[in-house]
Amino acid sequence: MTRRLTLALLALASLCAPAALAQEEEEPTKEDIVRESGPICSEMTDATRRHVRKFRRATRQGNANKLVRHGRRFVQTSRPYVRELGRLDPPFEGGRGAYLRFVNNTDLALDRLREYLRAVAHERPRKARRRARHSLTHVARAERSAEKYGLRRSCVKLLT
């Protein structure tokens, strides 16, 4: 009887142990978030470099069609990386709010840039200027939040 009980307890323990270990998984630290976000930001910068270059060239030339096309490609290319940054779960201690503000303001900057491009495409210059100002405001806020959290330079200069 004791042997059966012992075997039953061992079997139960082997079933419960993985679940208990999964529950005791360590929460990521601030250093983990900084380490994981750096490559994401670098990949985004690399993926959007061509669109940024062509966007700036179209701006200098005053070519609205190319500006809109490459700006939209920049926004479309950037979205998955910003979503990936948003999936990182920073710890409560150590500036969680700053990291979440960084992700939120980066997302809002992309939204405002998309609205700016829409206004340019529809030839609404006053609205376009206003949307550009809003976008730049969110970019500055995202940069400040990234610096405050201590993110790598690739994340601080993400949208500039």
N, C-alpha and C positions, 0 to 999 in steps of 0.2 A: 504494500500500500504506500509506504513512504517513497519507494522508488518511483512509482507511478506519479505521485504528487510532485516529486522533484523534476521528473521529465516534463510534466505538464507546466510547471512553473518556468522551466527553461524554455519551453516552446513559446509560452506567453511572453517571456522576457525578450526572446529573439524577434517576436512580432512587434512588440511595443518599442524596442530600443531605436529602430530607425525613425519612428515617428517622434520620439522624444528628442533625438539628435536634430531632426529637422526643425523642431520648435525652438531649440536652443541656438540656432544659427546666429552668428554675430551680425549685428547691424553694421553696415559699412561706415567707416570713419570719414572724416573730412578729407584726409589724405587720399583715401580710396577714390572719393568722388573727383578730386583734383586730378588724380592719376588716370582715371577712366575717361574724364571729359576732355583731357588734352588731345588724345588721338582723334576723337570725334570732331573736335573743332579744326584740327589740322586737315583731316580728310575733307571736311566741308570747304575749307579754304582752297584746297587743291582742286576739288570738284567744280567750284564756282569761279576759279581764276579766269578762265577763258571768257565767261559771260561778263565778268566785271570789266575786263579789258575792252571787250567790244562795246559794252554799255558806255564806258567813259569815252571811247572814240566817237560813238554816235552822239554823245552829248556835246563834245567839242565841235563836231561837224554840223550840229543842229538838225540831224536827221531823226525826226520823231518816230518814224516807222521802225527803224533799227533800234532806237532807244527802247521803245515799248517791247519789241520782240526779245531783246537780250535781257531786259529787266525782268520780264515774265519768266524767262528761262532761269534766271538767277533765283527768283522766288521759288519756282517749282523744284529746282535742284536743292535748295536749302531746306525745304520743309522736312524731309525725312531725317536730316541730321538734327534739326531742332526738336523733333519728336523723340529722337533717341536720347538727346540731352534731358528731356523732360521725364524720361523713364527712370533715370538715375534717382535713387531715393536718398537724399542727404540726411544725416543724423540731426536730431532735434537740437542738440548742443553743438555749438560751433558755427552758427550762421545759416541755418536752414532757410530762413526768410530771404537772405541775400541771394542764395542760389536760386530759389524759386522765382524771385524778382528778375534775376538775370534771364531765366528761361522765358518767363512771361513777357518781359519787355522785348526780348529778341523776337518772339512770335508776333507781338504787336507791331514791331518795326516792319516785319515782313508784310503784315496786313496793310499797314499804311503805305508801304512802297507799292503794293498791288493797287491800292486805291489811287495813288499818284499816277501810276501807269495808265489806269483806266481813264483818269481825267485828261492826261496828255493825249491818249488815243481819241477821245471825244472832243478834243480841242477846247478844253475849259481851263484857260491859263490861271485864273484866280484860284479856282479850286485846286489845281495842280500845285501851285505855290503853297497853299495851306496844307495840303496833304504831305508835301515834301518837308515842311517844317515839323509837322506831327511825327513823321518818320524819323527825322533827325533827333527829335526830343527823345523818342524811345530808344534810339541807338545810344545816345549819351547816357540814359538811365541804365541800359543794359551793361554798358562799359563800367559805370560806377559800381553796379552790383557785383560784376565779375571781379573787379579789383578788391572790393570790400570782402568778398568771400575768399580771395586768394587764388583765383583760377590762373592758369598759365596764360602767357601772352597771346597764344593762338586763340584763346577764348575771349580775351579782353578786346582784341582788335578784330573780332569776327566780322562785323558788318561795316567796317570803315573802309 
